[in-house]
Amino acid sequence: MRDLTNRQLRLRRRPAGLPSPEDFELTEEPAPVPGAGQVLVRTLLLSIDPAMRGWVAEGPNYVQAVPVGGVMRSFGLAEVVQSRNTRFRKHDIIFGLPGWQEWAVLDEQDILRHVDAAAVPLSAWLGVLGINGLTAYVGMVDIGRPKRGETVLVSSAAGSVGSTAGQIARIRGARVVGLTSTEQKRDLCLRVFGFDDCINYRDVPDLGRAIEEACPEGVDVYFDSVGGQMLDAALDNMNVAGRIPVCGTISEPADLHATGPRVGRRLLVKRLTMQGFLATDHAARMDEIARTLATWIEDGHLRYLEEITSGLEAAPTMLRRVLDGQNEGKSIVRVAEFEPA
Amino acid sequence: MRDLTNRQLRLRRRPAGLPSPEDFELTEEPAPVPGAGQVLVRTLLLSIDPAMRGWVAEGPNYVQAVPVGGVMRSFGLAEVVQSRNTRFRKHDIIFGLPGWQEWAVLDEQDILRHVDAAAVPLSAWLGVLGINGLTAYVGMVDIGRPKRGETVLVSSAAGSVGSTAGQIARIRGARVVGLTSTEQKRDLCLRVFGFDDCINYRDVPDLGRAIEEACPEGVDVYFDSVGGQMLDAALDNMNVAGRIPVCGTISEPADLHATGPRVGRRLLVKRLTMQGFLATDHAARMDEIARTLATWIEDGHLRYLEEITSGLEAAPTMLRRVLDGQNEGKSIVRVAEFEPA
């Protein structure tokens, strides 16, 4: 191999509040060399996810925090350039955790799956057929379990997870109402994703009341990626035996210090189930679920949006856009062009 | 029928805080006469339950609040004295909602089941084979689902529900740790109910730390009838994929104004399920579950305690004892002796 320079984005400091571009710094070093059992990959596309806020924060989480000075953790698609692992060959496209860098040496556990680069646009594997689609499917199908005629309320409805979750609920025959933060996103939910109704929560004086009006028969499933006061307002509108899959708490501080109304009595009075879940726990079902989702895409029942920006150095800005709710659809950073061999 | 006087306990006012004896008043009126489809019953035994706090409080609940001036709602066992319903005959013993009164006219929906007065001591149908046993079974078996070797933490461990729930978890092969409020109750949990360990939470400076020490491998199931800070301490000790059946929130105000740490992020990070449930939703399975519990009683695997006091007028004092956590085992008020026909 010729000598390669590896541009990387490292965590410069622990963010105070939401991570900003200034919390990261661009560094360069020679591309790494794979050891026994490892592969060297070239990063193609990076997935910019709300969960990254938690990954750079202090406090307990489902993964270790990215250390200050460390390369930012990130899901992405990458091409195998050199393999010292018999499960991977040169030119394989893999979905895994390359991080915010141009080249990465990955252990087997950093690689979640092989990806079929021919079947659908490559970027789809990062969103609707990737972790976001898996999150939407597990949360809605396994935990939400909407029945025909039930009402499903979806937070972050125009986002990659929310838009997919809402469309799955519609495929299952539910009436679907979205919660989103701008008129433009509301329009997307209604026109592109086919939601039955959508609330721009920044545009209503009383969110609980707005949900009540949009869901006159109450809410059977609340797909929660937000927590905080939006959850409170949803809880006030739940029907008996309702289900609340929790895939994120983006409106709450990433530490565990948020306070608010206690939920126990609400869960009891309405016999509700509130369940936290992580798509990565269900990685073994990813291929099976991606096939189901791909069928729905082909049928025209499942649509998705992407916002693709080029250049590794755009990643921190794109992350902040996601955390500020300014993105439209799945946020992706293109690090290198994919040139089929 | 001869003329009968019906002594009744009515709600005198909406309680400020926990209901006290002064919140009820003893009244007398002629015993009522059953209309078409109704039955007249003589109350034998009344079940004194923590849920009664919620029944007399303002605010949303799973049943309408008892109106001021109304006879206090209560589960109990009663004997049919006169029947104008073909499903019930004179001398039948029924489990239902006679309320705090000596005689009651019941509609069919006020009667949950017939009771076999010959099989076990009659009082058992109010506790371990009644709503409390059903609550323990549904919460532990259906929602908690303890596996062999897992750790189960049980609140109100010496109470009628908690002691049964803990013993069911032990039958399923789990290690069971109780939470209770006195040394005497702790002793009951260890010696009578066979818990593996038990914490007197009034005797420890840091409950979270005490749970951590008593559950060195973490908590897989927390059976919650308490809510509040005890739940917070349990949440800090949950294992990934833990389950929290919620059957009560006795430490929180009966309105929905309690505040505390938000649970969403804790549920997410540990992939926990928190589920409110009510035994009465599962009344159709009561006979089947009672048979299972009765088998365990005969086997010696399931033990229960009762505290039976005679006289209708004792009910308010007994209720306060229950709410103050001073009772030992199922609290029952005997209103009339059962004399088999």
Interface residues (C-beta under 8 A of the other chain):
Chain A: P60 N61 Y62 D224 G227 G228 L231 V240 V246 C247 G248 T249 E252 A254 L256 H257 A258 T259 G260 P261 R262 V263 G264 R265 R266 L267 L268 V269 K270 R271 L272 T273 M274 Q275 G276 F277 L278 D281
Chain B: P60 N61 Y62 D224 G227 G228 L231 V246 C247 G248 T249 E252 A254 L256 H257 A258 T259 G260 P261 R262 V263 G264 R265 R266 L267 L268 V269 K270 R271 L272 T273 M274 Q275 G276 F277 L278 D281
